[in-house]
Amino acid sequence: MSSEMDPWLGIEHDIIEISDSPLLDVRRGSPVLFLGMLERSRLRGIKGGRRGPLVRVSHQFAGVGCDMLHAEGFVLQPRPSAFAAMQLIETTWRETSMGAFRTQLDDIELYRSQLRSTLHPRADCNSSYHLLAEAVYPLDPSVDVLREICTDDLPDDLDDLLEFESGASRLRGVVDRWACLILTENSD
């Protein structure tokens, strides 16, 4: 992860590193909707993105746990109502250090309820709840839900966003290839 020290305030800001692009700073109140792949093994055989270069992300999360997330994928453009819901999620869980010492089932259930009541009625984290921590808020990558919460033109099959070296490369990592995350500033 890269971070930037504010010389006046003496605090660090988390930064998303974007290859071949300017840095995108994740600051309080400006959550990012990210669709990508979390493990390097899932990227083997992928030449790149069909809608532009893959964005490389290094992001600190879990409050005082200071864990690191490394991923590659795309930044999606949320609709205004979805962005407001993302800001509410950030405010709710900020400074909780959720995930630093395991995430509790009560927190997962509360977050899941919050997704459905604020972001979208069909939004869920049923297959991605294990990623839940402060500053990393997972959302199951349902194309139907994503189309309703963001303005991006998404294909029926998310793998169509990628350019593969071969048909066999497309099959490698097909199970759970995609993760959708709301990334926010970490409190530590």
SVG drawing of the C-alpha trace seen along z (x, -y; Angstrom):
<svg xmlns="http://www.w3.org/2000/svg" viewBox="-36 -22 41 47">
<polyline fill="none" stroke="black" stroke-width="0.4" points="0.0,0.0 1.1,-3.5 0.3,-6.2 0.8,-9.9 1.8,-11.8 0.0,-15.1 2.9,-17.4 0.6,-19.8 -1.7,-17.4 0.9,-14.6 -1.6,-11.9 -1.4,-9.3 -4.0,-8.9 -4.7,-5.5 -4.1,-5.6 -5.3,-3.3 -2.4,-2.7 -3.6,-2.8 -1.1,-1.5 -0.5,-4.0 -2.9,-6.5 -2.7,-9.2 -3.2,-8.1 -6.8,-7.9 -6.9,-8.9 -9.6,-7.2 -10.5,-9.8 -13.3,-10.0 -16.6,-10.6 -15.4,-9.4 -15.9,-5.7 -15.0,-3.7 -17.0,-0.9 -14.4,1.6 -15.1,4.7 -12.0,7.0 -10.0,10.1 -8.3,10.4 -5.8,13.2 -2.9,13.2 -3.6,16.8 -7.0,15.6 -5.1,13.2 -2.9,15.9 -3.8,16.1 -5.5,12.6 -4.0,10.2 -5.9,7.2 -9.3,5.5 -11.5,4.9 -12.7,1.6 -9.2,0.3 -6.3,1.3 -6.9,3.1 -6.6,0.9 -4.1,2.2 -5.3,1.6 -3.3,1.7 -5.5,0.7 -5.1,0.8 -8.1,2.0 -9.3,3.5 -8.7,0.4 -5.8,0.9 -5.2,4.4 -3.7,2.6 -4.3,5.5 -3.6,5.0 -5.8,5.8 -4.2,6.3 -6.4,6.6 -6.8,5.7 -10.0,4.8 -12.2,1.8 -13.5,-1.2 -17.3,-1.5 -19.3,-4.7 -22.1,-4.4 -25.4,-6.2 -26.1,-9.1 -28.4,-7.0 -25.8,-4.2 -23.0,-6.7 -25.1,-8.1 -25.6,-4.5 -21.8,-3.8 -21.1,-7.0 -23.6,-5.8 -21.9,-2.4 -18.5,-4.2 -19.9,-6.4 -21.5,-3.4 -18.4,-1.2 -15.6,-3.9 -13.3,-3.5 -14.7,-0.1 -11.5,1.8 -13.9,4.5 -11.9,7.4 -8.7,6.6 -9.6,9.4 -12.1,11.4 -15.4,10.1 -18.4,11.1 -21.5,12.7 -23.6,9.9 -21.6,7.4 -22.0,9.5 -25.8,9.7 -26.1,6.0 -24.0,5.1 -26.1,7.4 -29.3,5.8 -27.7,2.3 -26.8,3.4 -30.4,4.4 -32.0,1.4 -29.7,-1.4 -27.9,-0.2 -30.4,2.1 -33.1,4.6 -31.4,7.5 -27.8,6.5 -26.1,9.2 -22.9,10.4 -23.9,14.1 -20.8,15.4 -18.4,12.5 -19.1,11.8 -15.7,13.3 -14.1,10.1 -16.0,7.8 -13.8,5.5 -13.5,1.7 -12.7,0.0 -13.5,3.1 -17.3,3.7 -18.1,6.7 -21.0,7.0 -21.8,10.2 -21.1,9.4 -24.6,9.9 -24.7,8.3 -28.4,7.4 -27.8,5.6 -24.6,3.9 -26.5,2.6 -29.0,0.9 -26.5,-0.7 -23.9,-1.9 -23.9,-3.7 -21.4,-1.3 -22.4,0.8 -21.8,4.3 -22.0,7.5 -24.2,10.4 -21.0,12.4 -18.4,10.3 -15.6,12.4 -16.4,10.6 -14.8,7.5 -11.4,9.3 -9.2,10.4 -7.8,13.9 -4.8,15.6 -6.9,18.6 -10.1,20.5 -8.4,22.5 -7.2,19.3 -10.8,18.2 -11.7,21.4 -8.8,21.0 -10.1,19.2 -13.7,19.0 -15.1,19.9 -15.2,16.8 -13.1,14.8 -14.9,11.6 -15.3,9.5 -17.2,6.3 -16.0,4.1 -16.9,0.7 -13.5,-0.7 -13.3,-3.5 -10.6,-5.2 -9.2,-3.1 -9.3,-4.8 -5.8,-3.9"/>
</svg>
